[in-house]
């Protein structure tokens, strides 16, 4: 199979060269993937608006010997309703970083994808961002098998630090913004 289609959430995007970007996504079909978006930074690129951080997208991807290449990107949901709120965006960065650090490349987990997408959808309406962040942390640790669902979890950030074996950047930012 030379090309394939994905439903994914964009976790991060990093510029390379003049017009390209490395895009990390978490997909329903294949889990976390690192892909190349050629020409995405050009002003006339059709993929430009679809590959923003946290966007829910449909992708058409070509297999290559190295990193696979995004041929087409179709925006399903941009979550623009909360992207202007700094506190909500900081929580979204935290969510993306946690998913990126706790999941391996190509490890499919539909429950994680569904939970990630649901968490981003609920981010608009949630009243307590700290509770939303902490609940997400516990649930993702449970879904990935790092924590038992029946056990109480008082400090999810501490458990995440132990699992990842280092401090997450977005935890520090989130603490400053949410306090």
VMD Tcl script that builds the backbone (N, CA, C; Angstrom):
set m [mol new atoms 537]
animate dup $m
set s [atomselect $m all]
$s set {name element resname resid chain x y z} {
  {N N UNK 1 A 0.846 -1.183 0.000}
  {CA C UNK 1 A 0.000 0.000 0.000}
  {C C UNK 1 A 0.887 1.240 0.000}
  {N N UNK 2 A 0.833 2.009 -1.054}
  {CA C UNK 2 A 1.700 3.165 -1.234}
  {C C UNK 2 A 1.210 4.406 -0.481}
  {N N UNK 3 A -0.104 4.566 -0.376}
  {CA C UNK 3 A -0.640 5.700 0.378}
  {C C UNK 3 A -1.780 5.218 1.276}
  {N N UNK 4 A -2.097 6.030 2.268}
  {CA C UNK 4 A -3.148 5.667 3.213}
  {C C UNK 4 A -3.814 6.919 3.753}
  {N N UNK 5 A -4.981 6.743 4.341}
  {CA C UNK 5 A -5.744 7.855 4.912}
  {C C UNK 5 A -5.808 7.703 6.427}
  {N N UNK 6 A -5.823 8.843 7.099}
  {CA C UNK 6 A -5.853 8.869 8.558}
  {C C UNK 6 A -6.857 9.898 9.053}
  {N N UNK 7 A -7.422 9.638 10.219}
  {CA C UNK 7 A -8.129 10.654 10.992}
  {C C UNK 7 A -7.213 10.935 12.169}
  {N N UNK 8 A -6.853 12.206 12.365}
  {CA C UNK 8 A -5.823 12.500 13.361}
  {C C UNK 8 A -6.052 13.839 14.052}
  {N N UNK 9 A -5.346 14.004 15.172}
  {CA C UNK 9 A -5.255 15.282 15.872}
  {C C UNK 9 A -3.798 15.713 15.788}
  {N N UNK 10 A -3.565 16.971 15.402}
  {CA C UNK 10 A -2.204 17.494 15.293}
  {C C UNK 10 A -1.686 17.798 16.699}
  {N N UNK 11 A -0.588 17.144 17.072}
  {CA C UNK 11 A 0.023 17.368 18.385}
  {C C UNK 11 A 1.003 18.534 18.347}
  {N N UNK 12 A 1.822 18.586 17.293}
  {CA C UNK 12 A 2.803 19.665 17.180}
  {C C UNK 12 A 3.267 19.800 15.745}
  {N N UNK 13 A 3.860 20.961 15.457}
  {CA C UNK 13 A 4.387 21.232 14.128}
  {C C UNK 13 A 5.698 21.984 14.299}
  {N N UNK 14 A 6.732 21.535 13.602}
  {CA C UNK 14 A 8.057 22.142 13.720}
  {C C UNK 14 A 8.559 22.496 12.327}
  {N N UNK 15 A 8.979 23.716 12.150}
  {CA C UNK 15 A 9.471 24.180 10.851}
  {C C UNK 15 A 10.781 23.497 10.474}
  {N N UNK 16 A 10.880 23.156 9.193}
  {CA C UNK 16 A 12.161 22.699 8.643}
  {C C UNK 16 A 12.313 23.334 7.265}
  {N N UNK 17 A 13.489 23.804 6.974}
  {CA C UNK 17 A 13.713 24.445 5.685}
  {C C UNK 17 A 12.867 25.693 5.530}
  {N N UNK 18 A 12.689 26.106 4.282}
  {CA C UNK 18 A 11.941 27.332 4.011}
  {C C UNK 18 A 10.431 27.138 4.012}
  {N N UNK 19 A 9.967 25.987 3.550}
  {CA C UNK 19 A 8.527 25.846 3.354}
  {C C UNK 19 A 7.924 24.594 3.977}
  {N N UNK 20 A 8.746 23.723 4.538}
  {CA C UNK 20 A 8.258 22.436 5.031}
  {C C UNK 20 A 8.119 22.430 6.556}
  {N N UNK 21 A 7.463 21.392 7.054}
  {CA C UNK 21 A 7.312 21.228 8.502}
  {C C UNK 21 A 7.244 19.745 8.841}
  {N N UNK 22 A 7.742 19.420 10.033}
  {CA C UNK 22 A 7.562 18.083 10.599}
  {C C UNK 22 A 6.337 18.182 11.496}
  {N N UNK 23 A 5.370 17.318 11.248}
  {CA C UNK 23 A 4.102 17.363 11.973}
  {C C UNK 23 A 3.932 16.066 12.754}
  {N N UNK 24 A 3.702 16.202 14.067}
  {CA C UNK 24 A 3.387 15.029 14.890}
  {C C UNK 24 A 1.882 14.984 15.060}
  {N N UNK 25 A 1.315 13.815 14.779}
  {CA C UNK 25 A -0.129 13.630 14.916}
  {C C UNK 25 A -0.402 12.388 15.742}
  {N N UNK 26 A -1.592 12.342 16.321}
  {CA C UNK 26 A -2.059 11.106 16.943}
  {C C UNK 26 A -3.287 10.687 16.161}
  {N N UNK 27 A -3.217 9.517 15.527}
  {CA C UNK 27 A -4.291 9.076 14.638}
  {C C UNK 27 A -5.066 7.903 15.226}
  {N N UNK 28 A -6.287 7.790 14.784}
  {CA C UNK 28 A -7.136 6.670 15.186}
  {C C UNK 28 A -6.568 5.358 14.644}
  {N N UNK 29 A -6.060 5.384 13.404}
  {CA C UNK 29 A -5.655 4.166 12.717}
  {C C UNK 29 A -4.260 3.662 13.083}
  {N N UNK 30 A -3.331 4.574 13.396}
  {CA C UNK 30 A -1.941 4.158 13.585}
  {C C UNK 30 A -1.264 4.745 14.818}
  {N N UNK 31 A -2.007 5.421 15.679}
  {CA C UNK 31 A -1.397 6.012 16.866}
  {C C UNK 31 A -0.575 7.243 16.519}
  {N N UNK 32 A 0.499 7.467 17.276}
  {CA C UNK 32 A 1.331 8.648 17.064}
  {C C UNK 32 A 2.225 8.442 15.846}
  {N N UNK 33 A 2.274 9.462 14.993}
  {CA C UNK 33 A 3.115 9.419 13.799}
  {C C UNK 33 A 3.826 10.748 13.626}
  {N N UNK 34 A 5.026 10.688 13.069}
  {CA C UNK 34 A 5.761 11.880 12.682}
  {C C UNK 34 A 5.767 11.915 11.163}
  {N N UNK 35 A 5.248 13.005 10.598}
  {CA C UNK 35 A 5.075 13.126 9.156}
  {C C UNK 35 A 5.712 14.417 8.646}
  {N N UNK 36 A 5.987 14.460 7.345}
  {CA C UNK 36 A 6.494 15.678 6.704}
  {C C UNK 36 A 5.348 16.326 5.933}
  {N N UNK 37 A 5.200 17.639 6.092}
  {CA C UNK 37 A 4.236 18.412 5.306}
  {C C UNK 37 A 5.048 19.311 4.381}
  {N N UNK 38 A 5.155 18.915 3.134}
  {CA C UNK 38 A 5.940 19.674 2.149}
  {C C UNK 38 A 5.168 20.922 1.730}
  {N N UNK 39 A 5.864 22.059 1.718}
  {CA C UNK 39 A 5.281 23.309 1.242}
  {C C UNK 39 A 4.195 23.894 2.119}
  {N N UNK 40 A 4.031 23.388 3.322}
  {CA C UNK 40 A 2.932 23.827 4.187}
  {C C UNK 40 A 3.077 25.285 4.630}
  {N N UNK 41 A 4.283 25.817 4.623}
  {CA C UNK 41 A 4.493 27.190 5.082}
  {C C UNK 41 A 4.375 28.219 3.959}
  {N N UNK 42 A 4.160 27.755 2.728}
  {CA C UNK 42 A 3.940 28.684 1.616}
  {C C UNK 42 A 2.573 29.338 1.793}
  {N N UNK 43 A 2.477 30.611 1.407}
  {CA C UNK 43 A 1.225 31.346 1.593}
  {C C UNK 43 A 0.048 30.724 0.856}
  {N N UNK 44 A 0.298 30.108 -0.279}
  {CA C UNK 44 A -0.794 29.548 -1.076}
  {C C UNK 44 A -1.030 28.063 -0.824}
  {N N UNK 45 A -0.410 27.508 0.193}
  {CA C UNK 45 A -0.563 26.083 0.484}
  {C C UNK 45 A -1.983 25.769 0.959}
  {N N UNK 46 A -2.587 24.734 0.386}
  {CA C UNK 46 A -3.926 24.312 0.806}
  {C C UNK 46 A -3.890 23.625 2.168}
  {N N UNK 47 A -2.725 23.115 2.558}
  {CA C UNK 47 A -2.604 22.404 3.838}
  {C C UNK 47 A -2.371 23.352 5.009}
  {N N UNK 48 A -2.001 24.581 4.724}
  {CA C UNK 48 A -1.543 25.538 5.731}
  {C C UNK 48 A -2.485 25.661 6.939}
  {N N UNK 49 A -3.740 25.947 6.724}
  {CA C UNK 49 A -4.683 26.148 7.826}
  {C C UNK 49 A -5.136 24.866 8.497}
  {N N UNK 50 A -5.013 23.762 7.803}
  {CA C UNK 50 A -5.492 22.489 8.348}
  {C C UNK 50 A -4.545 21.881 9.365}
  {N N UNK 51 A -3.279 22.224 9.296}
  {CA C UNK 51 A -2.284 21.554 10.138}
  {C C UNK 51 A -1.837 22.384 11.337}
  {N N UNK 52 A -2.727 23.226 11.848}
  {CA C UNK 52 A -2.425 23.966 13.074}
  {C C UNK 52 A -2.460 23.012 14.262}
  {N N UNK 53 A -1.720 23.361 15.309}
  {CA C UNK 53 A -1.728 22.544 16.526}
  {C C UNK 53 A -3.159 22.335 17.014}
  {N N UNK 54 A -3.427 21.136 17.489}
  {CA C UNK 54 A -4.689 20.700 18.098}
  {C C UNK 54 A -5.826 20.485 17.099}
  {N N UNK 55 A -5.601 20.709 15.809}
  {CA C UNK 55 A -6.668 20.535 14.820}
  {C C UNK 55 A -6.997 19.060 14.618}
  {N N UNK 56 A -8.276 18.785 14.431}
  {CA C UNK 56 A -8.760 17.444 14.085}
  {C C UNK 56 A -8.829 17.416 12.562}
  {N N UNK 57 A -8.077 16.518 11.936}
  {CA C UNK 57 A -7.924 16.529 10.485}
  {C C UNK 57 A -8.080 15.141 9.869}
  {N N UNK 58 A -8.390 15.147 8.587}
  {CA C UNK 58 A -8.323 13.952 7.767}
  {C C UNK 58 A -7.081 14.090 6.902}
  {N N UNK 59 A -6.247 13.072 6.849}
  {CA C UNK 59 A -4.989 13.155 6.107}
  {C C UNK 59 A -4.898 12.063 5.061}
  {N N UNK 60 A -4.279 12.411 3.947}
  {CA C UNK 60 A -3.879 11.437 2.945}
  {C C UNK 60 A -2.355 11.462 2.957}
  {N N UNK 61 A -1.743 10.306 3.199}
  {CA C UNK 61 A -0.299 10.229 3.431}
  {C C UNK 61 A 0.338 9.235 2.465}
  {N N UNK 62 A 1.511 9.605 1.933}
  {CA C UNK 62 A 2.276 8.703 1.062}
  {C C UNK 62 A 3.401 8.067 1.850}
  {N N UNK 63 A 3.570 6.773 1.640}
  {CA C UNK 63 A 4.684 6.057 2.268}
  {C C UNK 63 A 5.969 6.373 1.515}
  {N N UNK 64 A 7.033 6.605 2.258}
  {CA C UNK 64 A 8.364 6.775 1.674}
  {C C UNK 64 A 9.315 5.915 2.490}
  {N N UNK 65 A 10.557 5.885 2.080}
  {CA C UNK 65 A 11.536 5.089 2.826}
  {C C UNK 65 A 11.879 5.743 4.157}
  {N N UNK 66 A 11.763 7.052 4.239}
  {CA C UNK 66 A 12.019 7.767 5.484}
  {C C UNK 66 A 10.703 8.114 6.161}
  {N N UNK 67 A 10.578 9.368 6.507}
  {CA C UNK 67 A 9.349 9.856 7.130}
  {C C UNK 67 A 8.274 9.978 6.053}
  {N N UNK 68 A 7.070 9.539 6.349}
  {CA C UNK 68 A 5.972 9.593 5.384}
  {C C UNK 68 A 5.545 11.042 5.149}
  {N N UNK 69 A 4.972 11.303 3.964}
  {CA C UNK 69 A 4.663 12.664 3.529}
  {C C UNK 69 A 3.151 12.875 3.450}
  {N N UNK 70 A 2.697 14.013 3.987}
  {CA C UNK 70 A 1.281 14.380 3.918}
  {C C UNK 70 A 0.994 14.936 2.527}
  {N N UNK 71 A 0.083 14.271 1.801}
  {CA C UNK 71 A -0.319 14.742 0.473}
  {C C UNK 71 A -1.472 15.735 0.569}
  {N N UNK 72 A -2.458 15.397 1.376}
  {CA C UNK 72 A -3.637 16.250 1.545}
  {C C UNK 72 A -4.025 16.299 3.012}
  {N N UNK 73 A -4.563 17.454 3.409}
  {CA C UNK 73 A -5.068 17.613 4.774}
  {C C UNK 73 A -6.428 18.299 4.706}
  {N N UNK 74 A -7.414 17.677 5.313}
  {CA C UNK 74 A -8.765 18.230 5.343}
  {C C UNK 74 A -9.125 18.528 6.793}
  {N N UNK 75 A -9.463 19.776 7.047}
  {CA C UNK 75 A -9.818 20.191 8.405}
  {C C UNK 75 A -11.202 19.657 8.772}
  {N N UNK 76 A -11.274 18.951 9.885}
  {CA C UNK 76 A -12.556 18.464 10.405}
  {C C UNK 76 A -13.045 19.420 11.490}
  {N N UNK 77 A -12.149 19.794 12.414}
  {CA C UNK 77 A -12.486 20.732 13.498}
  {C C UNK 77 A -11.222 21.477 13.901}
  {N N UNK 78 A -11.314 22.809 13.940}
  {CA C UNK 78 A -10.136 23.615 14.293}
  {C C UNK 78 A -10.110 23.987 15.771}
  {N N UNK 79 A -11.233 23.850 16.461}
  {CA C UNK 79 A -11.363 24.258 17.864}
  {C C UNK 79 A -11.071 25.747 18.040}
  {N N UNK 80 A -11.437 26.538 17.039}
  {CA C UNK 80 A -11.186 27.983 17.094}
  {C C UNK 80 A -11.968 28.654 18.217}
  {N N UNK 81 A -13.017 27.990 18.722}
  {CA C UNK 81 A -13.834 28.573 19.787}
  {C C UNK 81 A -13.069 28.742 21.100}
  {N N UNK 82 A -11.964 28.051 21.301}
  {CA C UNK 82 A -11.177 28.247 22.527}
  {C C UNK 82 A -9.719 28.604 22.249}
  {N N UNK 83 A -9.311 28.702 21.006}
  {CA C UNK 83 A -7.903 28.970 20.693}
  {C C UNK 83 A -7.466 30.405 20.998}
  {N N UNK 84 A -8.405 31.286 21.301}
  {CA C UNK 84 A -8.049 32.664 21.652}
  {C C UNK 84 A -7.909 32.848 23.162}
  {N N UNK 85 A -8.166 31.798 23.912}
  {CA C UNK 85 A -8.091 31.832 25.373}
  {C C UNK 85 A -6.768 31.203 25.813}
  {N N UNK 86 A -5.858 32.027 26.339}
  {CA C UNK 86 A -4.510 31.576 26.689}
  {C C UNK 86 A -4.521 30.403 27.668}
  {N N UNK 87 A -5.408 30.422 28.632}
  {CA C UNK 87 A -5.459 29.335 29.618}
  {C C UNK 87 A -5.867 28.020 28.967}
  {N N UNK 88 A -6.839 28.073 28.088}
  {CA C UNK 88 A -7.289 26.854 27.406}
  {C C UNK 88 A -6.226 26.343 26.430}
  {N N UNK 89 A -5.548 27.249 25.766}
  {CA C UNK 89 A -4.468 26.842 24.855}
  {C C UNK 89 A -3.322 26.213 25.647}
  {N N UNK 90 A -3.021 26.746 26.824}
  {CA C UNK 90 A -1.945 26.150 27.634}
  {C C UNK 90 A -2.324 24.734 28.074}
  {N N UNK 91 A -3.597 24.503 28.372}
  {CA C UNK 91 A -4.058 23.147 28.708}
  {C C UNK 91 A -3.941 22.246 27.482}
  {N N UNK 92 A -4.278 22.764 26.310}
  {CA C UNK 92 A -4.166 21.971 25.075}
  {C C UNK 92 A -2.708 21.597 24.802}
  {N N UNK 93 A -1.767 22.521 25.040}
  {CA C UNK 93 A -0.344 22.189 24.887}
  {C C UNK 93 A 0.065 21.099 25.876}
  {N N UNK 94 A -0.431 21.207 27.086}
  {CA C UNK 94 A -0.154 20.185 28.097}
  {C C UNK 94 A -0.665 18.823 27.623}
  {N N UNK 95 A -1.904 18.782 27.152}
  {CA C UNK 95 A -2.509 17.538 26.664}
  {C C UNK 95 A -1.679 16.952 25.528}
  {N N UNK 96 A -1.284 17.794 24.576}
  {CA C UNK 96 A -0.475 17.330 23.438}
  {C C UNK 96 A 0.870 16.790 23.888}
  {N N UNK 97 A 1.509 17.493 24.822}
  {CA C UNK 97 A 2.822 17.044 25.292}
  {C C UNK 97 A 2.715 15.714 26.036}
  {N N UNK 98 A 1.685 15.562 26.845}
  {CA C UNK 98 A 1.492 14.304 27.577}
  {C C UNK 98 A 1.289 13.148 26.596}
  {N N UNK 99 A 0.431 13.337 25.607}
  {CA C UNK 99 A 0.200 12.291 24.598}
  {C C UNK 99 A 1.503 11.979 23.866}
  {N N UNK 100 A 2.241 13.006 23.495}
  {CA C UNK 100 A 3.502 12.812 22.767}
  {C C UNK 100 A 4.519 12.035 23.598}
  {N N UNK 101 A 4.645 12.372 24.871}
  {CA C UNK 101 A 5.666 11.737 25.711}
  {C C UNK 101 A 5.280 10.329 26.168}
  {N N UNK 102 A 3.990 10.068 26.343}
  {CA C UNK 102 A 3.567 8.775 26.893}
  {C C UNK 102 A 3.278 7.704 25.840}
  {N N UNK 103 A 3.183 8.091 24.585}
  {CA C UNK 103 A 2.867 7.111 23.544}
  {C C UNK 103 A 4.057 6.914 22.616}
  {N N UNK 104 A 4.170 5.719 22.096}
  {CA C UNK 104 A 5.244 5.405 21.168}
  {C C UNK 104 A 4.804 5.582 19.724}
  {N N UNK 105 A 5.767 5.802 18.870}
  {CA C UNK 105 A 5.501 5.962 17.439}
  {C C UNK 105 A 4.831 4.705 16.886}
  {N N UNK 106 A 3.685 4.884 16.235}
  {CA C UNK 106 A 2.996 3.783 15.574}
  {C C UNK 106 A 2.239 2.829 16.480}
  {N N UNK 107 A 2.097 3.148 17.759}
  {CA C UNK 107 A 1.344 2.287 18.681}
  {C C UNK 107 A -0.128 2.692 18.667}
  {N N UNK 108 A -0.930 1.934 17.955}
  {CA C UNK 108 A -2.353 2.237 17.792}
  {C C UNK 108 A -3.105 2.025 19.104}
  {N N UNK 109 A -3.951 3.005 19.456}
  {CA C UNK 109 A -4.811 2.887 20.625}
  {C C UNK 109 A -6.030 3.780 20.386}
  {N N UNK 110 A -7.104 3.192 19.872}
  {CA C UNK 110 A -8.304 3.968 19.545}
  {C C UNK 110 A -8.918 4.635 20.769}
  {N N UNK 111 A -8.824 3.998 21.921}
  {CA C UNK 111 A -9.379 4.587 23.145}
  {C C UNK 111 A -8.654 5.887 23.486}
  {N N UNK 112 A -7.342 5.919 23.303}
  {CA C UNK 112 A -6.565 7.139 23.558}
  {C C UNK 112 A -6.963 8.219 22.557}
  {N N UNK 113 A -7.099 7.853 21.276}
  {CA C UNK 113 A -7.505 8.830 20.260}
  {C C UNK 113 A -8.872 9.419 20.608}
  {N N UNK 114 A -9.835 8.565 20.909}
  {CA C UNK 114 A -11.183 9.039 21.239}
  {C C UNK 114 A -11.169 9.935 22.470}
  {N N UNK 115 A -10.375 9.560 23.469}
  {CA C UNK 115 A -10.299 10.363 24.689}
  {C C UNK 115 A -9.617 11.710 24.423}
  {N N UNK 116 A -8.555 11.706 23.622}
  {CA C UNK 116 A -7.871 12.951 23.243}
  {C C UNK 116 A -8.849 13.891 22.542}
  {N N UNK 117 A -9.554 13.382 21.568}
  {CA C UNK 117 A -10.502 14.197 20.807}
  {C C UNK 117 A -11.620 14.722 21.704}
  {N N UNK 118 A -12.169 13.872 22.550}
  {CA C UNK 118 A -13.228 14.276 23.470}
  {C C UNK 118 A -12.738 15.346 24.446}
  {N N UNK 119 A -11.515 15.209 24.923}
  {CA C UNK 119 A -10.941 16.186 25.852}
  {C C UNK 119 A -10.815 17.553 25.189}
  {N N UNK 120 A -10.392 17.584 23.927}
  {CA C UNK 120 A -10.273 18.856 23.207}
  {C C UNK 120 A -11.648 19.470 22.931}
  {N N UNK 121 A -12.633 18.642 22.633}
  {CA C UNK 121 A -13.998 19.137 22.405}
  {C C UNK 121 A -14.550 19.761 23.687}
  {N N UNK 122 A -14.342 19.097 24.818}
  {CA C UNK 122 A -14.870 19.580 26.101}
  {C C UNK 122 A -14.134 20.804 26.627}
  {N N UNK 123 A -12.969 21.089 26.099}
  {CA C UNK 123 A -12.156 22.209 26.589}
  {C C UNK 123 A -12.893 23.545 26.470}
  {N N UNK 124 A -13.784 23.667 25.510}
  {CA C UNK 124 A -14.540 24.909 25.340}
  {C C UNK 124 A -15.468 25.174 26.518}
  {N N UNK 125 A -16.176 24.153 26.966}
  {CA C UNK 125 A -17.250 24.341 27.936}
  {C C UNK 125 A -16.840 24.155 29.388}
  {N N UNK 126 A -15.703 23.545 29.638}
  {CA C UNK 126 A -15.315 23.209 31.001}
  {C C UNK 126 A -15.101 24.476 31.839}
  {N N UNK 127 A -15.548 24.431 33.083}
  {CA C UNK 127 A -15.424 25.587 33.987}
  {C C UNK 127 A -14.082 25.589 34.722}
  {N N UNK 128 A -13.704 24.457 35.299}
  {CA C UNK 128 A -12.459 24.373 36.060}
  {C C UNK 128 A -11.374 23.716 35.206}
  {N N UNK 129 A -10.469 24.540 34.697}
  {CA C UNK 129 A -9.407 24.019 33.831}
  {C C UNK 129 A -8.448 23.119 34.594}
  {N N UNK 130 A -8.166 23.449 35.850}
  {CA C UNK 130 A -7.261 22.613 36.639}
  {C C UNK 130 A -7.856 21.218 36.842}
  {N N UNK 131 A -9.140 21.151 37.159}
  {CA C UNK 131 A -9.798 19.846 37.325}
  {C C UNK 131 A -9.804 19.070 36.016}
  {N N UNK 132 A -10.041 19.776 34.910}
  {CA C UNK 132 A -10.050 19.148 33.583}
  {C C UNK 132 A -8.670 18.561 33.276}
  {N N UNK 133 A -7.627 19.323 33.565}
  {CA C UNK 133 A -6.243 18.882 33.338}
  {C C UNK 133 A -5.924 17.666 34.201}
  {N N UNK 134 A -6.266 17.735 35.476}
  {CA C UNK 134 A -5.969 16.621 36.385}
  {C C UNK 134 A -6.757 15.364 36.016}
  {N N UNK 135 A -8.027 15.539 35.629}
  {CA C UNK 135 A -8.835 14.387 35.228}
  {C C UNK 135 A -8.260 13.756 33.960}
  {N N UNK 136 A -7.847 14.608 33.007}
  {CA C UNK 136 A -7.213 14.096 31.784}
  {C C UNK 136 A -5.973 13.281 32.133}
  {N N UNK 137 A -5.131 13.823 33.005}
  {CA C UNK 137 A -3.879 13.149 33.375}
  {C C UNK 137 A -4.147 11.768 33.955}
  {N N UNK 138 A -5.094 11.702 34.887}
  {CA C UNK 138 A -5.389 10.400 35.503}
  {C C UNK 138 A -5.939 9.418 34.475}
  {N N UNK 139 A -6.889 9.876 33.678}
  {CA C UNK 139 A -7.535 8.991 32.701}
  {C C UNK 139 A -6.529 8.484 31.660}
  {N N UNK 140 A -5.623 9.341 31.206}
  {CA C UNK 140 A -4.656 8.908 30.191}
  {C C UNK 140 A -3.655 7.933 30.801}
  {N N UNK 141 A -3.280 8.149 32.058}
  {CA C UNK 141 A -2.398 7.195 32.744}
  {C C UNK 141 A -3.080 5.836 32.876}
  {N N UNK 142 A -4.380 5.838 33.141}
  {CA C UNK 142 A -5.143 4.588 33.245}
  {C C UNK 142 A -5.255 3.917 31.876}
  {N N UNK 143 A -5.618 4.691 30.846}
  {CA C UNK 143 A -5.780 4.125 29.497}
  {C C UNK 143 A -4.493 3.492 28.968}
  {N N UNK 144 A -3.357 4.073 29.339}
  {CA C UNK 144 A -2.073 3.563 28.851}
  {C C UNK 144 A -1.450 2.528 29.783}
  {N N UNK 145 A -2.134 2.213 30.887}
  {CA C UNK 145 A -1.672 1.156 31.774}
  {C C UNK 145 A -0.627 1.567 32.792}
  {N N UNK 146 A -0.452 2.873 33.005}
  {CA C UNK 146 A 0.525 3.345 33.990}
  {C C UNK 146 A -0.076 3.499 35.384}
  {N N UNK 147 A -1.402 3.427 35.502}
  {CA C UNK 147 A -2.067 3.635 36.784}
  {C C UNK 147 A -3.329 2.780 36.827}
  {N N UNK 148 A -3.636 2.241 37.989}
  {CA C UNK 148 A -4.856 1.436 38.151}
  {C C UNK 148 A -6.053 2.360 38.333}
  {N N UNK 149 A -7.133 2.064 37.665}
  {CA C UNK 149 A -8.333 2.897 37.712}
  {C C UNK 149 A -8.917 2.982 39.119}
  {N N UNK 150 A -8.721 1.948 39.913}
  {CA C UNK 150 A -9.300 1.897 41.256}
  {C C UNK 150 A -8.485 2.682 42.285}
  {N N UNK 151 A -7.240 3.008 41.962}
  {CA C UNK 151 A -6.384 3.741 42.911}
  {C C UNK 151 A -6.629 5.240 42.834}
  {N N UNK 152 A -6.532 5.889 43.975}
  {CA C UNK 152 A -6.659 7.341 44.056}
  {C C UNK 152 A -5.376 7.982 43.516}
  {N N UNK 153 A -5.517 9.127 42.876}
  {CA C UNK 153 A -4.354 9.835 42.325}
  {C C UNK 153 A -4.431 11.293 42.754}
  {N N UNK 154 A -3.616 11.648 43.750}
  {CA C UNK 154 A -3.670 13.003 44.289}
  {C C UNK 154 A -2.825 13.985 43.497}
  {N N UNK 155 A -1.667 13.550 42.994}
  {CA C UNK 155 A -0.776 14.447 42.253}
  {C C UNK 155 A -0.414 13.832 40.900}
  {N N UNK 156 A -1.267 14.038 39.889}
  {CA C UNK 156 A -0.995 13.434 38.583}
  {C C UNK 156 A 0.299 13.944 37.948}
  {N N UNK 157 A 0.658 15.205 38.224}
  {CA C UNK 157 A 1.901 15.749 37.656}
  {C C UNK 157 A 3.123 14.983 38.156}
  {N N UNK 158 A 3.105 14.597 39.421}
  {CA C UNK 158 A 4.217 13.834 39.993}
  {C C UNK 158 A 4.340 12.466 39.318}
  {N N UNK 159 A 3.214 11.793 39.127}
  {CA C UNK 159 A 3.224 10.479 38.475}
  {C C UNK 159 A 3.710 10.615 37.033}
  {N N UNK 160 A 3.254 11.658 36.339}
  {CA C UNK 160 A 3.711 11.880 34.960}
  {C C UNK 160 A 5.219 12.099 34.900}
  {N N UNK 161 A 5.746 12.887 35.849}
  {CA C UNK 161 A 7.208 13.104 35.897}
  {C C UNK 161 A 7.938 11.784 36.072}
  {N N UNK 162 A 7.407 10.914 36.924}
  {CA C UNK 162 A 8.044 9.614 37.159}
  {C C UNK 162 A 7.973 8.722 35.922}
  {N N UNK 163 A 6.844 8.735 35.232}
  {CA C UNK 163 A 6.684 7.899 34.036}
  {C C UNK 163 A 7.584 8.395 32.910}
  {N N UNK 164 A 7.589 9.703 32.684}
  {CA C UNK 164 A 8.377 10.292 31.594}
  {C C UNK 164 A 9.850 10.417 31.984}
  {N N UNK 165 A 10.118 10.411 33.268}
  {CA C UNK 165 A 11.463 10.537 33.830}
  {C C UNK 165 A 12.086 11.905 33.594}
  {N N UNK 166 A 11.239 12.923 33.479}
  {CA C UNK 166 A 11.697 14.312 33.434}
  {C C UNK 166 A 10.488 15.231 33.563}
  {N N UNK 167 A 10.740 16.495 33.809}
  {CA C UNK 167 A 9.675 17.495 33.935}
  {C C UNK 167 A 9.116 17.814 32.550}
  {N N UNK 168 A 7.802 17.869 32.441}
  {CA C UNK 168 A 7.182 18.290 31.191}
  {C C UNK 168 A 7.174 19.810 31.151}
  {N N UNK 169 A 7.550 20.382 30.027}
  {CA C UNK 169 A 7.616 21.834 29.892}
  {C C UNK 169 A 6.253 22.476 30.147}
  {N N UNK 170 A 5.217 21.908 29.585}
  {CA C UNK 170 A 3.893 22.520 29.688}
  {C C UNK 170 A 3.313 22.446 31.098}
  {N N UNK 171 A 3.818 21.564 31.945}
  {CA C UNK 171 A 3.362 21.523 33.344}
  {C C UNK 171 A 3.789 22.804 34.046}
  {N N UNK 172 A 5.032 23.226 33.823}
  {CA C UNK 172 A 5.522 24.458 34.451}
  {C C UNK 172 A 4.722 25.665 33.972}
  {N N UNK 173 A 4.474 25.735 32.671}
  {CA C UNK 173 A 3.711 26.844 32.112}
  {C C UNK 173 A 2.284 26.817 32.655}
  {N N UNK 174 A 1.663 25.642 32.649}
  {CA C UNK 174 A 0.290 25.503 33.120}
  {C C UNK 174 A 0.108 25.913 34.568}
  {N N UNK 175 A 1.080 25.566 35.422}
  {CA C UNK 175 A 0.978 25.928 36.843}
  {C C UNK 175 A 0.956 27.438 37.010}
  {N N UNK 176 A 1.780 28.147 36.237}
  {CA C UNK 176 A 1.828 29.603 36.345}
  {C C UNK 176 A 0.535 30.240 35.853}
  {N N UNK 177 A -0.015 29.707 34.789}
  {CA C UNK 177 A -1.215 30.295 34.198}
  {C C UNK 177 A -2.466 29.951 34.997}
  {N N UNK 178 A -2.562 28.726 35.501}
  {CA C UNK 178 A -3.775 28.299 36.202}
  {C C UNK 178 A -3.855 28.801 37.632}
  {N N UNK 179 A -2.755 29.258 38.194}
  {CA C UNK 179 A -2.778 29.757 39.581}
  {C C UNK 179 A -3.122 31.218 39.635}
}
mol reanalyze $m
mol bondsrecalc $m
mol representation Tube
mol addrep $m
